[in-house]
Amino acid sequence: MGDMLYYSHLSFYFCGNRRHNPPKRENYMYSKVTTAIIHGIDSVFVCVEADVSEGLPVFEMVGFLSSEVKEAKERVRTALKNCGYRLPAKRITINLSPADIRKTGSGFDLPIALSVLAALGEIPAKSLENILVLGEIGLKGNVSPICGVLPIVAKAREAGIAKCMVPSGNLREAKLIPGINLWGVEDVSQAVSLLRGKKYREKSTINIEGTRSKSSLPDFSELNGQKAVRRACEIAVAGMHNFLMIGPPGSGKTMLAHCVPSILPDLTFEEALEITKIHSVAGVLDLSKGVVASRPFRSPHHTASKVALTGGGRDSRPGEISLAHNGVLFLDEMPEYSRDTLESLRQPLEDGQITVARASGSVTYPASSGCLRDSSVSR
């Protein structure tokens, strides 16, 4: 009986020691990278966390992800292999927080790749502090441009972040925001080299005047005749009023509407910045220029849907009325548009903004534009 009690106490002693021993710290590898997603023409910061630990060799991603973000693990795994970084046979977990916000877009690829490399010890952890990373990567490791870089960089500067790493194709766009250091990278290897301490060659800041080019639209001075309607158009433009033209086909209504942007005042830097944000979020920005330096002129077809004009869709993108902000929205042959479509434009034209409300949330876009409409009548 005494022997039984002795062995019983001995077994409990060893079990107790095994239960309270902490896990070994050498198998714990963790890192995090700051990035952001678009919300309207604003942005929300997202923290990309990477953990590499012992276990079955899987690459798991969590955090309320859309389909394109879930596919990032395959792009990242293949890109790192082609860049010479072999992932170990361990359990890799990626968490994108906050988890209550749906993550969309392809800009998470580069932050995920760098967070994994930092967790593996390929990048110093301190180099990822106070820096925001954006970019989509291809299977060879090249970094491709993404939409919405301008509002994200603007948000980063407001939050006091010192540096942003963006795709080189978005660098001209990002340079519009002063007071923040920018790194434009072309591939994953260059990003790793910069984070390891390689000096980045600074590029000249963008000049909005230098990007201002001659509009492809006709000039108002080229119009001949039609003095009454030209005078009415000048008055409407001076006060940014809506303007309706009625007349027979071929009388020059459409040509006059296309000439209106030429008599509008030049954009200020603040106006150009706001317009460029909208076009960047919508994915229609000309990356070779990086800025919208002239008044926008939008002329949607009469078959355009209500969502195409007002905005919405899967990611609540801006519509034609927002893309024409601080410019001209021209509705050619207005009676051909559906009644619901025209009614949906009434309130945004009055308020100068539009709120797109969906089940996933609501966003507000600017919508202050002059609306030109024409209607043909038979003789």
Steps between C-alpha positions, in 0.01 A plus 500: 500500500781734581672423171180580310469836668864573430469435126174692488659814647803461277285483187306813606824687560633439148166575338483827688844604383419419138173692516657822629812511284472788246545425128837552344534852359731410213206349308298824521543746208272801459491825302253766389471751217269801465291543186158647417182452296274747325175618658335751268769759425646442846690198632516269802823360641546122505761309699646194323631254760708196415577206728730209409485207741541125520220292356363371174643694201205723408459863395186627675343846465224639723327834553173534297662473157356539151582247228784706348665537842470126569680433173794710621654203681564321171647812340720566803620139530594479131655849487722433800616171348587670170688774688719244674323480838396147593222472757567246775275200561322672788159641578470859369201700622411844363248718683359821354349713775258652585299188424163676479594687179484312171838504325479557125748583224841369398715741703560248780744283304818693577417558872431127540825404327709738711333393824579136423863582418529703820362211705760273340777742589578610144410864583580689824182547701586862583511593130123440478417747777330828405470401132194425289525242220279461190525295183387204294764247403522267202629146491852620412504742791428817302293766678200627301305827547175501697198729535455759773862572594449878528238500780695232688823703493307811607356307796846371593640852513211613721569210738868593529642203309846595379535286188289322237613220270288502183526345152722702269204539263312692770793720601399807296154483652635462855744791452202739506500466880782710648669440833542122485787280378412268212665185368394385154587131456492285187539154654519313829881481491529879483259537793706256708824681412357836609380356831844348556655846481572566133477870417202605290555749219266791556304624202383852425160609625220526250393840370133536418570779252741277314235233461237737367448409134280637229152350508394281210154662512417789263543859616205731562660768283470272197117529501342718234151641518241398762562818698192458720576146612870584543407789728262279699772237533752756630253617766426143608869415525581819695257396775546122459131465418335207326428565133242348263525540123207418272521513124488304173765236424821644357457845648822477704381405849748217553792698356423794729490270803842359413640854488381594851811373692717745304329802665511360853772642729820300551504255785659598828738249660238407761236439230741293292591295808136424578419405140810281479394316818163416346651382171764298689238319707294432186804358320479742203803716584766537231808376688737653245384845614416416861260793534180631344608853409202607288126519561337159446238457228280192533242403238342163590287317243125513548496123568711550815344352812411687816794344684740605222390862538466529877759244614484171683562144392689234689762738644286820501709670232428862395262553208499742209358785707798475738752456219368831360561678832621860444436448130219429254248216488336492155182302443462480123143434382361521851150359419668171407610445862265305724290694749650323802850589383419870463319511836805350672708802388268762645614495864879468429485799264328703772723389791833484318568153642354152490483232769513145367336273758525123475462208741878494550513869596465850358748741342466864393649637178519862379262575212526873433488542123319700237242286321444569130202333334372513146190374326431487127161598367365453152422802287 
